[in-house]
Amino acid sequence: MRRLLTILLSVFWLTGTAQESIGMSLDDCIKYAIEHNEQLEIARLENDISETQIKETLAGGFPEIDGSIEGTRNFSIQVTPIPDFISPSVYQVLVDENLVNDEQREFGTFPAAFGTDWNGKAGLSVSQLIFDGSFFVGLQAARTVKELSKKKEIQEKVDVIENVSKAYYLVLVSVKNLEFVARNFATVDTLYNETSALYENGFAEKIDVSRLKIQHNNLKVSLKNNTELLITSYNLLKFQMGMPLSERITLTDELTDELISSVQTDQEGDYTIRPEYGVLQTNKNLIALNIKNFRSQYIPNLYADYKFGWNSGTDTFAELTDFNDQWFKYSNLGLTLSIPIFDGFAKRANIQRNKIQMDQIQLNIDQFENNANREVIEARIKLENAKRSIEAQKENVALAQEVYNVTRIKYQEGVGSNFEVVETNTDLKESQTNYLNAVYEGITSQIELKKALGILNK
């Protein structure tokens, strides 16, 4: 027993001591995972992103106001040739006064510079959506995207609960299994030492020592493997929880067959309450909104624009900054009606594609309904089988324990062999392992049944 105690203490040192570790029940682990699991955190960030998409879409319905201030220094004003409109007028006056003869003359052009050395402009422009069918459909779609991200978060939450629950009970199974292996090893170790001493004194045969040595070596390897498996199980649980692997925890729940009693196997399933169904239906709604959006693009759009401001042009910067005399106000109001006429049948092609996608997702929904019903039936059968297996293995453990106790007493009284003790001890260990596996199978079947029924996160 001293060797057994040393083994178990080393295991507790690896997995966390009572003083250094945090005691956690399954509910504690699930609560921790809901707060810290990376996939759930990503899903929550998707919710935040969808919220900003709603605000972005809603912003399109508010007035858009822009302000601008411009200042220009013209170092060289552009010169433009213009028709000579002055000379004909002057010539006509001279003709009228009989100062020159009335003759046909050609008048050319002369260069003219339009502008000033300094120009300034300041103003505001306001643009307001009056009607755009895509805006209202887009707002509906943005809200539906938020609904979709929320349902995906619920779906992710169910997966996290399932994974954490299975990992939690896997640790409990690993702990129990390691205890059984350690006890078995301690028994064989004691028998091996006793038989070796008897052999040295001539009271035992070499073959007895060799048999025990084989068992001793196998159990030593098994003990090491199960110890590493327990550490791996703890790390898997922490990973599913989103907990640092360096954190030390101790599980406070007990692994018993009484855990398999909270779900009635004849409970009716309702696939419509499962988050996967909600995700599919919301995706279907999004496709319907997409069709509606393309159809709304056949309707004209109406926008209003209003602009007002001041402009100025002077020959000096000082005059430009004389806001009282050199700046002139302007304003205008405009309406824009955009009428779609022909787009090469692009919208029609998009609508046809979305209708095909609608048929596709409906097939996915039908497939999910059938698959959900199948999952309920299979999980129910699996759970019933596990319950029967638990009862059978529980009886086997009791019988194996009884046989081992009798064999042990016979050996201690000198009427039995150590080989029989080892053999019955191995049978006891095997029956205990089978019982643990049956309990774990029952627990995982119950978790899967709850998930199939849509009540795992209730």
C-alpha positions in Angstrom: 0.0 0.0 0.0 2.9 2.3 0.5 3.8 2.0 -3.2 0.1 2.6 -4.1 0.1 5.7 -1.9 3.3 7.0 -3.6 1.7 6.4 -7.1 -1.5 8.3 -6.2 0.3 11.1 -4.6 2.4 11.6 -7.8 -0.8 11.6 -9.8 -2.3 14.3 -7.6 0.9 16.3 -7.9 0.6 16.2 -11.7 -3.0 17.1 -11.8 -3.1 19.6 -8.9 -3.2 19.3 -5.1 -6.1 20.2 -2.9 -4.3 23.3 -1.6 -3.2 24.6 -5.1 -6.1 23.5 -7.3 -9.6 24.9 -7.8 -12.4 22.5 -7.0 -15.0 22.5 -9.9 -18.2 20.7 -10.5 -19.6 20.0 -14.0 -21.8 23.1 -13.7 -18.8 25.2 -12.7 -16.8 24.0 -15.7 -19.7 24.7 -18.1 -20.1 28.2 -16.7 -16.4 28.9 -17.0 -16.4 27.6 -20.6 -19.4 29.8 -21.5 -17.4 32.8 -20.4 -13.9 31.8 -21.6 -14.3 29.4 -24.5 -12.6 30.9 -27.6 -15.2 29.7 -30.1 -18.0 31.2 -28.0 -16.0 34.5 -27.7 -15.7 34.5 -31.5 -19.5 34.0 -31.8 -20.1 36.9 -29.4 -17.8 39.1 -31.5 -19.9 38.1 -34.6 -22.9 39.4 -32.7 -21.1 42.7 -32.2 -20.2 42.9 -35.8 -23.8 42.3 -36.9 -24.9 45.1 -34.6 -22.6 47.5 -36.3 -24.0 46.3 -39.7 -27.5 47.3 -38.6 -26.2 50.7 -37.6 -24.3 51.1 -40.9 -27.4 50.2 -42.9 -29.6 52.5 -40.8 -27.2 55.3 -41.4 -28.3 55.3 -45.0 -31.7 56.7 -44.1 -30.3 59.7 -42.3 -29.3 63.0 -44.0 -25.7 63.1 -45.2 -24.1 66.4 -44.5 -20.8 67.5 -45.8 -18.9 70.8 -45.3 -16.1 72.1 -47.4 -13.7 75.1 -47.3 -11.6 75.9 -50.4 -8.9 78.5 -51.0 -7.0 78.9 -54.3 -4.0 81.1 -55.2 -3.8 81.5 -59.0 -0.2 82.3 -59.9 -1.0 82.4 -63.6 -4.7 82.8 -64.7 -5.5 80.7 -67.7 -6.1 82.8 -70.8 -8.9 81.8 -73.2 -9.2 83.1 -76.8 -12.7 84.6 -77.3 -14.5 86.2 -80.3 -13.9 89.9 -80.7 -17.3 91.2 -79.7 -16.0 94.7 -79.0 -14.6 95.8 -82.4 -17.9 95.0 -84.4 -19.8 97.2 -82.0 -17.4 100.1 -82.2 -17.2 99.8 -86.0 -21.0 99.8 -86.3 -21.1 103.1 -84.3 -18.6 104.6 -86.7 -20.6 103.5 -89.6 -23.8 104.9 -88.2 -22.0 108.3 -87.7 -20.8 108.1 -91.4 -17.2 108.2 -90.2 -16.2 105.1 -92.1 -17.6 103.2 -95.0 -19.9 100.3 -94.5 -17.7 97.5 -95.6 -17.7 93.8 -94.7 -14.8 93.2 -92.3 -13.5 90.1 -90.6 -13.0 90.4 -86.8 -10.9 87.8 -85.1 -10.4 86.9 -81.4 -8.6 88.3 -78.5 -7.2 86.7 -75.4 -9.1 87.1 -72.2 -8.2 85.9 -68.7 -11.2 84.9 -66.5 -10.6 84.8 -62.8 -8.8 86.5 -60.0 -5.6 85.9 -58.2 -7.4 84.7 -55.1 -10.5 82.4 -55.0 -12.4 81.1 -51.9 -15.4 78.9 -51.4 -17.2 77.7 -48.2 -20.4 75.7 -48.1 -22.5 72.8 -46.9 -24.3 70.1 -48.8 -27.1 68.0 -47.5 -28.2 64.8 -49.3 -31.4 62.9 -48.1 -32.8 59.6 -49.2 -36.5 60.0 -49.9 -37.2 56.5 -51.3 -35.0 53.5 -52.1 -36.5 50.0 -51.9 -33.1 48.4 -51.3 -32.6 50.5 -48.1 -35.6 49.1 -46.3 -34.9 45.5 -47.5 -31.2 46.0 -46.4 -32.3 47.1 -43.0 -34.4 43.9 -42.6 -31.5 41.8 -43.8 -29.1 43.4 -41.3 -31.4 42.6 -38.5 -31.8 39.0 -39.8 -28.0 38.7 -39.9 -27.9 39.7 -36.3 -30.6 37.1 -35.5 -28.5 34.5 -37.4 -25.3 35.3 -35.5 -27.3 35.0 -32.2 -28.6 31.6 -33.2 -25.1 30.5 -34.2 -23.9 31.6 -30.8 -26.5 29.3 -29.2 -25.5 26.5 -31.5 -21.9 27.0 -30.5 -22.9 27.1 -26.8 -24.6 23.7 -27.1 -21.5 22.2 -28.7 -19.3 23.7 -25.9 -21.6 22.2 -23.2 -21.5 18.8 -25.0 -17.7 18.8 -25.3 -17.1 20.1 -21.8 -19.5 17.5 -20.3 -17.9 14.6 -22.2 -14.4 15.8 -21.3 -15.4 16.2 -17.6 -16.6 12.7 -17.3 -13.7 11.3 -19.3 -11.4 12.8 -16.6 -13.5 11.1 -13.9 -13.3 7.8 -15.8 -9.5 8.2 -16.2 -9.1 8.9 -12.4 -11.1 5.8 -11.5 -9.3 3.6 -14.0 -5.9 4.8 -12.8 -7.0 4.0 -9.2 -7.9 0.4 -10.3 -4.6 0.0 -12.2 -2.7 1.3 -9.2 -4.5 -1.1 -6.8 -3.9 -4.0 -9.2 -0.2 -3.0 -9.5 0.1 -2.8 -5.7 -1.4 -6.3 -5.3 0.9 -7.8 -8.0 3.9 -5.9 -6.6 3.3 -7.4 -3.1 2.8 -10.9 -4.5 5.9 -10.5 -6.6 8.0 -9.5 -3.7 6.6 -12.2 -1.5 7.1 -14.9 -4.1 10.6 -13.7 -4.9 11.4 -14.1 -1.2 9.9 -17.6 -1.1 11.8 -18.6 -4.2 15.1 -17.4 -2.7 14.3 -19.6 0.3 13.4 -22.6 -1.8 9.6 -22.5 -1.1 8.5 -21.4 -4.6 9.2 -22.2 -8.2 11.0 -20.1 -10.8 7.9 -20.2 -13.1 5.8 -18.5 -10.4 8.3 -15.7 -10.1 8.4 -15.3 -13.9 4.6 -15.2 -14.3 4.4 -12.5 -11.7 7.3 -10.6 -13.3 5.4 -10.5 -16.6 2.3 -9.2 -14.8 4.4 -6.7 -12.9 6.0 -5.3 -16.0 2.7 -5.1 -17.9 1.0 -3.3 -15.1 3.9 -0.9 -14.6 3.6 0.1 -18.2 -0.2 0.3 -17.9 0.2 2.5 -14.8 2.4 4.9 -16.7 0.1 5.0 -19.7 -3.0 5.6 -17.6 -1.2 8.4 -15.7 -0.3 10.2 -19.0 -3.9 9.5 -20.2 -5.3 11.2 -17.1 -3.0 14.3 -17.7 -4.2 14.4 -21.3 -7.8 14.1 -20.2 -7.3 17.1 -17.9 -5.7 19.1 -20.6 -8.6 18.3 -23.0 -11.1 19.5 -20.4 -9.2 22.7 -19.9 -8.9 23.3 -23.6 -12.7 22.8 -24.0 -13.2 25.3 -21.2 -10.8 27.8 -22.6 -8.7 27.5 -19.4 -4.9 27.8 -19.4 -3.3 24.4 -19.3 -1.1 25.5 -16.4 -4.2 26.0 -14.2 -4.7 23.3 -11.7 -8.3 22.0 -11.0 -9.9 19.2 -9.0 -13.2 17.7 -10.1 -15.7 17.5 -7.3 -18.4 15.4 -9.0 -18.5 11.6 -8.5 -18.8 9.1 -11.3 -21.8 6.9 -10.6 -24.5 5.2 -12.6 -27.0 7.3 -10.8 -26.0 10.1 -13.2 -27.9 8.3 -15.9 -31.4 9.0 -14.8 -32.3 12.6 -15.7 -33.6 11.9 -19.3 -36.6 9.7 -20.1 -35.8 7.7 -23.2 -39.5 7.9 -24.3 -39.4 11.7 -24.3 -40.6 13.2 -27.6 -38.1 15.1 -29.7 -38.8 18.5 -31.3 -36.2 19.3 -33.9 -37.6 22.9 -34.3 -36.2 23.9 -30.9 -32.7 22.9 -31.9 -30.3 25.8 -32.8 -29.2 24.1 -36.0 -32.8 24.3 -37.3 -33.0 28.0 -36.3 -29.8 28.7 -38.3 -31.2 27.0 -41.4 -34.5 28.8 -41.2 -32.7 32.2 -40.7 -30.5 31.5 -43.7 -33.6 30.7 -45.7 -35.1 34.1 -44.6 -31.9 35.8 -45.7 -32.2 34.3 -49.2 -35.8 35.5 -49.4 -34.7 39.0 -48.4 -32.0 38.9 -51.1 -34.7 38.1 -53.7 -36.8 40.9 -52.4 -33.8 43.2 -52.6 -33.1 42.5 -56.2 -36.8 42.9 -57.1 -36.8 46.3 -55.3 -34.1 47.5 -57.6 -36.6 47.6 -60.5 -38.3 50.5 -58.6 -37.0 54.1 -59.2 -35.0 55.8 -56.4 -35.5 59.3 -55.3 -33.0 61.5 -53.5 -33.0 65.2 -52.5 -29.9 67.5 -52.5 -29.6 70.9 -50.9 -26.5 73.1 -51.1 -25.6 76.5 -49.8 -22.5 78.5 -49.2 -20.4 81.5 -50.1 -17.7 82.1 -52.8 -15.3 84.9 -53.4 -12.7 86.1 -55.9 -10.2 88.9 -55.2 -6.9 90.2 -56.4 -5.3 90.2 -53.0 -5.4 87.9 -49.9 -6.5 90.8 -47.7 -9.5 91.4 -49.8 -10.3 87.6 -49.7 -10.4 87.7 -45.9 -12.8 90.6 -46.0 -15.8 88.4 -45.3 -18.3 91.3 -45.2 -17.8 92.7 -48.7 -16.1 90.1 -50.9 -18.1 86.9 -50.2 -21.4 86.1 -52.1 -24.0 83.7 -50.9 -25.5 80.9 -53.1 -28.0 78.0 -52.5 -29.8 75.4 -54.5 -32.2 72.5 -54.1 -32.3 69.5 -56.3 -34.2 66.2 -56.7 -32.7 63.2 -58.4 -35.0 60.4 -59.7 -33.0 57.3 -60.8 -35.0 55.1 -63.1 -33.6 51.6 -63.9 -34.2 50.8 -67.6 -32.0 47.9 -68.6 -29.1 46.1 -66.9 -28.4 43.2 -69.2 -30.8 40.9 -67.2 -28.3 41.0 -64.3 -31.1 41.3 -61.6 -33.1 38.6 -63.2 -30.1 36.2 -63.1 -29.5 37.1 -59.5 -33.1 36.4 -58.6 -33.0 33.0 -60.4 -29.8 32.1 -58.6 -31.3 32.9 -55.2 -34.4 30.9 -56.0 -32.2 27.9 -56.7 -30.4 28.6 -53.4 -33.8 28.7 -51.7 -34.6 25.2 -53.1 -31.2 24.0 -51.9 -31.6 25.2 -48.4 -35.1 23.7 -48.2 -33.5 20.3 -49.0 -31.0 21.0 -46.2 -33.9 21.6 -43.8 -35.6 18.4 -44.9 -32.4 16.5 -44.5 -31.9 18.0 -41.0 -35.4 17.0 -40.0 -34.8 13.4 -41.0 -31.3 13.4 -39.5 -32.6 14.9 -36.2 -35.2 12.2 -35.9 -32.6 9.5 -36.6 -30.2 11.0 -33.9 -33.0 10.9 -31.3 -33.8 7.2 -32.1 -30.1 6.2 -32.2 -29.2 8.0 -29.0 -32.3 6.5 -27.2 -31.2 3.0 -28.3 -27.6 3.7 -27.3 -28.7 4.9 -23.9 -30.9 1.9 -23.3 -28.1 -0.5 -24.3 -25.8 1.4 -21.9 -28.2 1.0 -19.0 -28.4 -2.7 -19.6 -24.7 -3.0 -19.9 -24.3 -1.1 -16.6 -26.5 -3.5 -14.7 -24.6 -6.5 -16.2 -21.2 -5.0 -15.5 -22.2 -4.0 -12.0 -23.1 -7.6 -11.2 -19.9 -8.8 -12.8 -17.9 -6.5 -10.6 -19.6 -7.9 -7.5 -19.0 -11.5 -8.6 -15.3 -10.7 -9.5 -14.8 -9.0 -6.2 -16.3 -12.0 -4.4 -14.1 -14.5 -6.3 -11.0 -12.3 -5.7 -11.7 -12.2 -1.9 -12.1 -16.0 -1.7 -9.0 -16.5 -3.7 -7.0 -14.1 -1.6 -8.1 -15.8 1.7 -7.2 -19.2 0.3 -3.8 -17.9 -0.7 -3.2 -16.4 2.8 -4.3 -19.7 4.4 -1.8 -21.6 2.2 -4.4 -23.5 0.2 -4.3 -21.4 -3.0 -1.7 -20.2 -5.4 -0.4 -16.7 -6.1 -1.2 -17.2 -9.7 -4.9 -17.6 -8.9 -4.7 -14.4 -6.9 -3.2 -12.5 -9.9 -5.7 -14.0 -12.3 -8.7 -13.1 -10.2 -7.3 -9.7 -9.5 -6.9 -9.2 -13.3 -10.5 -10.3 -13.8 -11.6 -7.9 -11.1 -9.7 -5.0 -12.8 -11.2 -5.9 -16.2 -14.8 -6.0 -14.8 -14.2 -2.7 -13.1 -12.9 -1.2 -16.3 -15.9 -2.6 -18.2 -18.2 -1.1 -15.7 -16.5 2.3 -16.0 -16.7 2.2 -19.7 -20.4 1.3 -19.5 -21.1 4.2 -17.2 -19.2 6.6 -19.5 -21.0 5.2 -22.5 -24.3 5.8 -20.7 -23.4 9.3 -19.7 -22.2 10.3 -23.2 -25.4 8.7 -24.7 -27.5 10.7 -22.3 -25.6 13.9 -23.4 -26.2 13.1 -27.0 -29.8 12.3 -26.4 -30.3 15.7 -24.7 -28.6 17.4 -27.6 -30.8 15.5 -30.1 -33.9 16.5 -28.1 -32.7 20.1 -28.1 -32.6 20.4 -24.3 -28.9 20.2 -23.6 -28.6 23.9 -22.7 -31.9 24.1 -20.8 
